Amino acid sequence: MCSIVGLQGNFKADDLIAMLKTSKNRGKDASGIFLDGKIQKGIDLNDFNDENAYSLGLGHNLLAVHNLENRTSHTQPIAKNTLTLVFNGEIYNYSSLKNLLAKLTKSDNINSDSELLINLIDFYYKDDLLRAVTQVNNLLDGDYAYAVTDGINLAVSRDPLGVKPLFYTHNAFASSKQCLKGDIKTLKPGHILYNWEEIPPKTDIFQKRFETDNRKLEKLLKLAVLKRVEDLNEVGVIFSGGVDSSLIALLLREISLNKNLKVTLYAVGKKNSKDVVAAKCVAEYLGLPLKVHDITESIVKDSLKDVVQAIGENNLMKIGVGMTVYLASKMIAEDNIKVAISGQGADELFGGYNRYLNSYMENTLDDELRYDMANMYHVNLERDDACSMANGVELRLPFLDKNLVEFALNIPVRYKISGSDDKLRKNILRKTAFNLGLDKQIAYRPKKAAQYGTGIDKILRKKVLKDTDIEEYLK
């Protein structure tokens, strides 16, 4: 996880530097810039001073997930022939695409996701940047946001589900809203912003067909988790003891038996809250270490400003859920772990929310699930990303794996919700979790929203917000 920024038009270098400073929490290890054809890496943002005018600039802050001996060599922007690129994210089919590129170009000098991406775009370029970016995006399996220019044209792109954030105005883009001024828009998932015109993808991962193969679901779940930890030696799990995070923890435990991977679970909640009690039981069952942040009114109050400013909204539900992510990722960061895994997306994929019962009764559940998945980038994903990155922790989401989403959205809804009185919901996911080895009581634990299961919502509503003006934090 990193931050990327860009400006086009008549601006000063210091304007670009200011954007990087604002988003420095997303990448504290190194910074680099591109200004009208010149790349500068390893710059000190606090010591940089350039009041000259420029017409095109790109910037990058690096969060080094791995311990790098020479971080400057991994700093972006990077260049290839006429192309310059800044990239934020992970490409999960890196190895297969690297092998493909080696066959196509007879070159194997690629050592990072960003190098792979710019070499792929360069291969397909043929003096048509939009065509090249479109073709390369069709090859990618990952969570990403990136920008690439050929010196004349600028293309900014985002992954199909919007796991990585990207915002823009009439002449600027950034990973963080706080970097931008004026009429701020969100680049829609899968879209390309080409010379400031938003272009939708030609393929739709939400296209309807029908799937019921349980074995395939198990395989896709395992692969989705494995992809997100293949490059890691340690990982934290934001853990509630519910079926979603418990299934992820189970699969991570199995992976850790075959590779050098340390897995630690992190739970947040009031002492003896439902989530904390469940998390302790499941952690003991799985034999995985668990760290618990017992929250109090003072902890919530002290964290409120950071959470509200990270989210940039006064929406109470977003603040409650965001607080859970913020406090859990804070624990993870204190243990010097750079990557966290979350179960975000499972409820939208498999019909977990109680409100889906009404849609089931009205025969509109399939449409509502697709709508929620298509729109969760600005409902949930940008919130969670902002709250984890406030602590310098990258969030990876197995349930939002592109292949898993395509499959799960096409499972008939009767396998997700059995009837209008189905109090558990997510039936096929629970059954799969049980088949993969979760205890029945864990697999079939009732759903409780994060802000309620932790007790945070009650603390916010009944205590903290009574004498707090949230709007003051947004000024």
C-alpha positions as CSV (number, residue, x, y, z in Angstrom):
1,M,0.0,0.0,0.0
2,C,1.3,3.4,-1.0
3,S,-0.1,6.8,-2.0
4,I,-0.1,8.2,-5.5
5,V,-0.9,11.8,-6.5
6,G,-0.9,13.8,-9.8
7,L,-1.4,17.3,-11.2
8,Q,-1.8,18.6,-14.7
9,G,-1.9,22.2,-15.9
10,N,0.0,25.2,-14.6
11,F,1.2,24.4,-11.1
12,K,4.3,24.7,-8.9
13,A,6.3,21.7,-7.7
14,D,5.5,22.7,-4.1
15,D,1.8,22.0,-4.9
16,L,2.7,18.4,-5.7
17,I,4.9,18.1,-2.6
18,A,2.0,19.4,-0.4
19,M,-0.2,16.6,-1.7
20,L,2.5,14.0,-0.9
21,K,2.9,15.5,2.6
22,T,-0.9,15.2,3.2
23,S,-0.9,11.5,2.2
24,K,2.5,10.7,3.9
25,N,0.7,8.4,6.4
26,R,0.0,6.0,3.5
27,G,3.7,5.6,2.7
28,K,6.3,6.7,5.3
29,D,9.3,4.8,3.8
30,A,10.3,6.9,0.8
31,S,9.0,9.5,-1.7
32,G,9.5,10.3,-5.3
33,I,8.2,12.7,-8.0
34,F,8.0,13.2,-11.7
35,L,7.9,16.7,-13.1
36,D,7.8,17.4,-16.9
37,G,10.0,14.5,-17.8
38,K,12.3,14.4,-14.8
39,I,12.1,11.8,-12.0
40,Q,13.5,12.5,-8.6
41,K,13.6,9.6,-6.0
42,G,14.3,9.4,-2.3
43,I,13.4,13.1,-1.7
44,D,12.9,14.6,1.7
45,L,9.4,16.2,1.5
46,N,10.2,18.6,4.4
47,D,13.4,19.8,2.8
48,F,12.1,20.1,-0.8
49,N,11.7,23.6,-2.3
50,D,10.9,24.3,-5.9
51,E,8.6,27.2,-6.9
52,N,9.1,26.7,-10.6
53,A,6.0,26.1,-12.8
54,Y,5.2,22.7,-14.4
55,S,2.5,21.2,-16.6
56,L,2.5,17.5,-15.5
57,G,3.5,16.0,-12.2
58,L,3.2,12.6,-10.6
59,G,4.1,11.7,-7.0
60,H,4.5,8.5,-4.9
61,N,4.9,7.7,-1.2
62,L,6.2,4.2,-0.5
63,L,5.0,1.9,2.3
64,A,7.6,-0.9,2.3
65,V,5.7,-4.1,3.1
66,H,9.0,-6.0,3.0
67,N,12.2,-5.0,4.6
68,L,14.2,-3.4,1.8
69,E,18.0,-2.8,2.0
70,N,17.7,-0.1,-0.6
71,R,14.3,1.5,-0.4
72,T,15.2,4.2,-2.9
73,S,15.5,1.6,-5.7
74,H,11.9,0.6,-5.0
75,T,10.7,4.2,-4.9
76,Q,8.5,5.4,-7.7
77,P,7.8,7.0,-10.2
78,I,9.4,4.6,-12.7
79,A,9.9,5.0,-16.4
80,K,10.1,2.8,-19.5
81,N,10.8,4.4,-22.9
82,T,8.3,7.2,-23.1
83,L,6.1,6.0,-20.2
84,T,6.2,7.1,-16.6
85,L,4.1,5.3,-13.9
86,V,3.0,5.5,-10.3
87,F,1.3,2.5,-8.7
88,N,-0.4,1.6,-5.5
89,G,-1.5,-2.0,-4.7
90,E,-0.8,-5.6,-5.3
91,I,-0.9,-7.7,-8.5
92,Y,-1.8,-11.3,-7.4
93,N,-1.0,-13.0,-10.7
94,Y,2.4,-11.3,-10.8
95,S,4.3,-14.6,-11.4
96,S,2.2,-15.8,-14.3
97,L,2.2,-12.3,-16.0
98,K,6.0,-12.1,-15.5
99,N,6.4,-15.4,-17.2
100,L,4.1,-14.3,-20.0
101,L,6.1,-11.1,-20.5
102,A,9.4,-13.0,-20.5
103,K,8.1,-15.1,-23.4
104,L,6.8,-12.1,-25.3
105,T,9.8,-9.8,-24.8
106,K,12.6,-12.2,-24.0
107,S,13.3,-10.0,-20.9
108,D,13.2,-11.3,-17.3
109,N,14.6,-8.2,-15.5
110,I,11.4,-7.5,-13.5
111,N,11.4,-7.4,-9.7
112,S,8.2,-5.6,-8.6
113,D,4.5,-5.2,-9.4
114,S,5.1,-1.7,-10.7
115,E,8.0,-2.8,-13.0
116,L,5.7,-5.6,-14.4
117,L,2.9,-3.2,-15.0
118,I,4.9,-0.5,-16.9
119,N,6.6,-3.2,-19.0
120,L,3.2,-4.7,-19.9
121,I,1.8,-1.3,-20.8
122,D,4.9,-0.6,-22.9
123,F,4.5,-3.9,-24.7
124,Y,1.0,-3.1,-25.7
125,Y,1.5,0.7,-26.2
126,K,1.9,1.2,-30.0
127,D,1.4,4.9,-29.6
128,D,-2.1,4.4,-28.1
129,L,-2.0,4.7,-24.3
130,L,-5.7,4.1,-23.7
131,R,-5.7,0.9,-25.7
132,A,-2.6,-0.3,-23.9
133,V,-4.0,0.4,-20.4
134,T,-7.3,-1.3,-21.4
135,Q,-5.6,-4.4,-22.6
136,V,-3.3,-4.7,-19.6
137,N,-6.2,-4.1,-17.1
138,N,-8.0,-7.2,-18.7
139,L,-4.9,-9.3,-17.7
140,L,-4.6,-8.1,-14.1
141,D,-5.8,-9.9,-11.0
142,G,-5.3,-7.6,-8.1
143,D,-6.2,-4.6,-6.0
144,Y,-4.7,-1.5,-7.5
145,A,-4.8,2.2,-8.5
146,Y,-2.2,3.6,-10.9
147,A,-1.4,6.4,-13.2
148,V,0.7,6.3,-16.4
149,T,1.6,9.0,-18.9
150,D,3.4,9.0,-22.2
151,G,4.3,12.7,-21.8
152,I,1.2,13.8,-23.7
153,N,-1.7,11.7,-22.4
154,L,-2.5,10.7,-18.9
155,A,-4.4,7.5,-17.9
156,V,-5.5,6.8,-14.3
157,S,-7.0,3.4,-13.5
158,R,-8.6,1.6,-10.5
159,D,-9.2,-2.1,-9.8
160,P,-12.6,-3.7,-10.7
161,L,-14.0,-3.6,-7.2
162,G,-12.5,-0.4,-6.0
163,V,-10.4,-2.0,-3.2
164,K,-7.8,0.7,-3.6
165,P,-9.0,4.3,-3.4
166,L,-8.7,7.0,-6.1
167,F,-10.2,10.5,-6.2
168,Y,-9.9,13.3,-8.7
169,T,-10.9,16.8,-9.6
170,H,-10.6,18.7,-12.9
171,N,-6.8,18.6,-13.0
172,A,-5.6,16.5,-10.0
173,F,-5.9,12.9,-8.6
174,A,-4.9,11.3,-5.4
175,S,-5.3,8.2,-3.2
176,S,-6.6,10.5,-0.4
177,K,-9.5,13.0,-0.6
178,Q,-7.6,15.3,1.8
179,C,-5.0,15.9,-1.0
180,L,-7.6,17.5,-3.2
181,K,-9.7,20.7,-3.3
182,G,-12.8,21.7,-5.1
183,D,-15.3,19.3,-6.7
184,I,-13.9,16.0,-5.7
185,K,-15.1,12.9,-7.5
186,T,-14.4,9.2,-7.0
187,L,-13.0,7.2,-9.9
188,K,-15.4,4.3,-10.2
189,P,-14.1,0.7,-9.9
190,G,-12.7,-0.6,-13.2
191,H,-12.9,2.8,-14.9
192,I,-10.1,4.6,-16.6
193,L,-9.7,8.4,-16.2
194,Y,-8.2,9.2,-19.6
195,N,-7.2,12.9,-20.1
196,W,-9.7,13.7,-17.3
197,E,-12.6,11.8,-19.0
198,E,-13.9,8.8,-17.1
199,I,-14.2,5.7,-19.4
200,P,-16.1,2.6,-18.1
201,P,-14.8,-0.9,-18.7
202,K,-16.1,-3.0,-21.6
203,T,-16.4,-6.2,-19.5
204,D,-18.7,-6.5,-16.5
205,I,-17.8,-8.8,-13.6
206,F,-21.4,-8.5,-12.4
207,Q,-22.8,-10.2,-15.5
208,K,-25.4,-12.8,-14.5
209,R,-25.0,-16.6,-14.9
210,F,-25.5,-19.4,-12.4
211,E,-23.0,-21.3,-10.3
212,T,-23.6,-24.0,-7.6
213,D,-20.3,-25.9,-7.3
214,N,-19.4,-26.1,-3.6
215,R,-15.9,-27.5,-4.4
216,K,-15.2,-24.6,-6.7
217,L,-16.2,-22.2,-3.9
218,E,-13.8,-23.9,-1.5
219,K,-11.0,-23.7,-4.0
220,L,-11.6,-20.1,-4.8
221,L,-11.7,-19.2,-1.1
222,K,-8.4,-20.9,-0.5
223,L,-6.7,-19.2,-3.5
224,A,-8.1,-15.8,-2.6
225,V,-6.5,-16.0,0.9
226,L,-3.2,-17.6,-0.4
227,K,-2.7,-14.9,-3.1
228,R,-2.8,-12.2,-0.4
229,V,-0.1,-13.7,1.8
230,E,2.2,-15.4,-0.7
231,D,4.7,-12.5,-0.4
232,L,4.5,-12.2,3.4
233,N,6.2,-13.7,6.5
234,E,3.7,-12.3,9.0
235,V,0.2,-11.0,8.8
236,G,-2.5,-9.7,11.2
237,V,-6.1,-10.6,11.0
238,I,-8.9,-8.1,12.0
239,F,-10.8,-10.7,14.0
240,S,-14.4,-10.8,15.5
241,G,-14.9,-14.5,15.9
242,G,-17.7,-14.5,13.3
243,V,-17.8,-16.9,10.4
244,D,-16.1,-14.5,7.9
245,S,-12.9,-13.7,9.9
246,S,-12.9,-17.2,11.4
247,L,-12.8,-18.9,8.0
248,I,-10.0,-16.6,6.9
249,A,-8.1,-17.4,10.1
250,L,-8.6,-21.1,9.5
251,L,-7.3,-20.9,5.9
252,L,-4.3,-18.8,7.1
253,R,-3.5,-21.4,9.7
254,E,-3.5,-24.1,7.0
255,I,-1.2,-22.0,4.8
256,S,1.2,-21.3,7.7
257,L,1.7,-25.1,8.1
258,N,3.3,-25.2,4.6
259,K,5.1,-21.8,4.5
260,N,6.9,-19.5,6.8
261,L,4.0,-17.3,7.8
262,K,3.2,-16.0,11.3
263,V,-0.5,-15.4,11.8
264,T,-1.8,-13.2,14.7
265,L,-5.4,-12.3,15.4
266,Y,-6.5,-8.9,16.6
267,A,-9.8,-8.2,18.3
268,V,-11.4,-5.0,19.4
269,G,-14.3,-4.5,21.9
270,K,-15.5,-3.6,25.3
271,K,-14.4,-6.1,27.9
272,N,-16.6,-9.2,27.6
273,S,-18.4,-7.8,24.6
274,K,-19.8,-10.5,22.2
275,D,-17.1,-10.1,19.7
276,V,-14.3,-10.3,22.3
277,V,-15.8,-13.4,23.9
278,A,-16.3,-15.1,20.5
279,A,-12.8,-14.1,19.3
280,K,-11.2,-15.7,22.4
281,C,-13.1,-19.0,21.9
282,V,-12.3,-19.2,18.2
283,A,-8.6,-18.3,18.7
284,E,-8.3,-21.1,21.3
285,Y,-10.0,-23.5,19.0
286,L,-7.7,-22.6,16.0
287,G,-4.6,-22.5,18.2
288,L,-3.7,-19.0,16.9
289,P,-2.4,-16.1,19.1
290,L,-4.9,-13.4,19.8
291,K,-4.4,-9.8,21.0
292,V,-7.4,-8.0,22.4
293,H,-7.9,-4.2,22.7
294,D,-10.3,-3.7,25.5
295,I,-11.9,-0.4,24.7
296,T,-13.3,2.2,27.1
297,E,-15.1,5.5,26.7
298,S,-11.8,7.3,27.0
299,I,-10.2,5.2,24.2
300,V,-13.1,5.9,21.9
301,K,-13.1,9.6,22.7
302,D,-9.3,9.9,22.2
303,S,-9.5,8.1,18.8
304,L,-12.6,9.9,17.5
305,K,-10.8,12.8,15.9
306,D,-8.4,10.6,14.0
307,V,-11.2,8.4,12.7
308,V,-13.5,11.2,11.7
309,Q,-10.6,13.0,9.9
310,A,-9.5,9.8,8.1
311,I,-13.1,9.1,6.9
312,G,-13.9,12.8,6.2
313,E,-17.5,12.3,7.1
314,N,-19.8,12.6,10.1
315,N,-21.8,9.5,9.3
316,L,-22.2,7.7,12.7
317,M,-22.3,4.2,11.2
318,K,-19.2,4.7,9.2
319,I,-17.5,6.1,12.3
320,G,-18.5,3.1,14.4
321,V,-17.2,0.6,11.9
322,G,-14.2,2.7,11.1
323,M,-13.3,2.9,14.7
324,T,-13.0,-0.9,14.9
325,V,-10.7,-1.0,11.8
326,Y,-8.7,2.0,13.2
327,L,-8.1,0.5,16.7
328,A,-7.3,-3.0,15.3
329,S,-4.9,-1.7,12.7
330,K,-3.3,0.4,15.4
331,M,-2.5,-2.7,17.4
332,I,-1.2,-4.4,14.3
333,A,1.1,-1.4,13.5
334,E,2.4,-1.5,17.1
335,D,3.6,-5.0,16.4
336,N,5.4,-3.7,13.2
337,I,3.2,-5.7,10.9
338,K,2.5,-3.9,7.6
339,V,-0.4,-6.0,6.3
340,A,-3.8,-6.9,7.7
341,I,-6.5,-9.3,6.4
342,S,-10.2,-8.5,6.8
343,G,-13.4,-10.3,6.1
344,Q,-15.0,-7.3,4.4
345,G,-17.3,-8.1,1.5
346,A,-18.6,-11.5,2.7
347,D,-22.0,-10.1,3.8
348,E,-22.6,-8.4,0.4
349,L,-21.5,-11.5,-1.5
350,F,-23.4,-14.1,0.5
351,G,-26.4,-12.2,1.9
352,G,-25.4,-11.7,5.4
353,Y,-27.3,-8.6,6.5
354,N,-30.7,-8.8,8.1
355,R,-32.1,-6.3,5.7
356,Y,-31.6,-8.8,2.9
357,L,-34.6,-10.8,4.2
358,N,-37.0,-8.1,2.8
359,S,-35.3,-8.3,-0.6
360,Y,-35.6,-12.1,-0.5
361,M,-39.3,-11.9,0.1
362,E,-39.7,-9.4,-2.7
363,N,-37.6,-11.5,-5.1
364,T,-35.1,-8.7,-5.5
365,L,-32.2,-10.1,-3.5
366,D,-30.0,-11.0,-6.4
367,D,-30.2,-7.5,-7.8
368,E,-29.6,-5.9,-4.4
369,L,-26.5,-8.0,-3.8
370,R,-25.1,-7.0,-7.1
371,Y,-25.9,-3.3,-6.4
372,D,-24.3,-3.5,-3.0
373,M,-21.1,-5.1,-4.4
374,A,-20.9,-2.5,-7.2
375,N,-21.2,0.3,-4.7
376,M,-19.3,-0.8,-1.7
377,Y,-16.2,1.0,-2.8
378,H,-17.6,4.3,-1.5
379,V,-19.8,2.8,1.2
380,N,-17.2,0.6,3.0
381,L,-13.9,0.2,1.2
382,E,-12.7,3.8,1.2
383,R,-13.6,4.1,4.9
384,D,-11.7,0.9,5.9
385,D,-8.7,1.8,3.7
386,A,-8.5,5.3,5.3
387,C,-8.8,4.0,8.8
388,S,-6.1,1.3,8.4
389,M,-3.8,3.5,6.4
390,A,-4.0,6.2,9.2
391,N,-1.8,3.6,11.0
392,G,0.3,2.7,8.0
393,V,-1.3,-0.7,7.7
394,E,-2.3,-2.2,4.3
395,L,-5.6,-3.9,4.2
396,R,-6.1,-7.0,2.0
397,L,-9.6,-8.4,1.4
398,P,-9.8,-12.1,0.2
399,F,-13.6,-12.0,-0.2
400,L,-13.1,-9.2,-2.8
401,D,-11.0,-11.4,-5.0
402,K,-12.1,-10.9,-8.6
403,N,-12.6,-14.5,-9.4
404,L,-14.4,-15.3,-6.1
405,V,-16.7,-12.3,-6.6
406,E,-17.6,-13.4,-10.2
407,F,-18.4,-16.9,-8.9
408,A,-20.2,-16.0,-5.7
409,L,-22.5,-13.4,-7.3
410,N,-23.8,-16.1,-9.6
411,I,-24.7,-18.6,-6.9
412,P,-28.6,-18.7,-6.8
413,V,-29.9,-16.7,-3.8
414,R,-31.7,-19.8,-2.4
415,Y,-28.3,-21.2,-1.4
416,K,-27.5,-18.0,0.5
417,I,-30.9,-17.4,2.3
418,S,-33.2,-20.3,2.8
419,G,-36.4,-18.3,3.6
420,S,-38.0,-15.2,5.0
421,D,-37.3,-16.4,8.6
422,D,-33.7,-17.3,8.0
423,K,-32.0,-15.7,11.0
424,L,-28.4,-16.8,10.1
425,R,-28.2,-16.2,6.4
426,K,-25.0,-16.8,4.4
427,N,-25.9,-20.5,4.3
428,I,-23.5,-21.6,1.5
429,L,-20.6,-19.8,3.1
430,R,-21.4,-21.3,6.6
431,K,-21.7,-24.7,5.1
432,T,-18.4,-24.3,3.2
433,A,-16.7,-23.1,6.4
434,F,-17.9,-26.1,8.3
435,N,-16.8,-28.4,5.5
436,L,-13.3,-26.8,5.5
437,G,-12.9,-27.5,9.2
438,L,-14.6,-24.9,11.4
439,D,-16.5,-26.1,14.4
440,K,-20.3,-26.0,13.8
441,Q,-20.9,-23.5,16.6
442,I,-18.3,-21.1,15.0
443,A,-19.5,-21.6,11.4
444,Y,-23.1,-20.9,12.4
445,R,-22.6,-18.1,14.9
446,P,-25.3,-15.4,14.3
447,K,-24.2,-12.2,12.5
448,K,-23.6,-9.1,14.5
449,A,-22.4,-5.8,12.9
450,A,-18.9,-4.7,13.9
451,Q,-19.9,-1.6,15.7
452,Y,-22.6,-3.4,17.7
453,G,-20.6,-6.6,18.5
454,T,-17.7,-4.6,19.8
455,G,-19.9,-2.2,21.9
456,I,-18.4,0.8,20.1
457,D,-21.8,2.1,18.8
458,K,-23.2,2.2,22.3
459,I,-20.2,4.1,23.7
460,L,-20.5,6.6,20.8
461,R,-24.2,7.2,21.0
462,K,-24.8,7.2,24.8
463,K,-21.5,8.8,26.0
464,V,-18.9,10.3,23.7
465,L,-21.2,12.1,21.2
466,K,-23.2,13.8,23.9
467,D,-20.5,16.4,24.5
468,T,-18.6,16.2,21.2
469,D,-19.1,18.3,18.0
470,I,-17.9,16.1,15.2
471,E,-18.2,18.9,12.7
472,E,-15.3,20.6,14.4
473,Y,-13.0,17.7,13.4
474,L,-13.9,18.3,9.7
475,K,-13.0,21.9,9.5
